Amino acid sequence: DMKWRRSWRERHCLNFFVNFSAPQMAGFFDSAFWQRMVIQTSYHEPAIRHAITAIGALHECIMQRAFADDKQKAKAMEFALNQCNKAISCLT
């Protein structure tokens, strides 16, 4: 099953989304939507999984921008863009 074949980086960014991004987004929108529905749906919908992985990666990059060097930032941005591309590919 593909949902179990995630890289360490994908799992890390999903975890970051669940623990940090979703709760912050829930402050602006319906919390059940971000903290429950989106996360549950990501287990069955690859496009959503890749999209929230990208959000988690970008959010972590923003939160750590003072501590990361340019190479780390570039890698994080590349990973997030790759996840966005995967999300879009799942929709076509």
Buried (B, 14 or more C-beta within 10 A) or exposed (E): EEEEEBEEBBEBBBEBBBEBBBEEBBEEEEEEEBBEEBBEEBEEBBBBBBBBBBBBBBBBBEBEEEEBEEEEBEBBEEBBEBBBEBBEEBEE
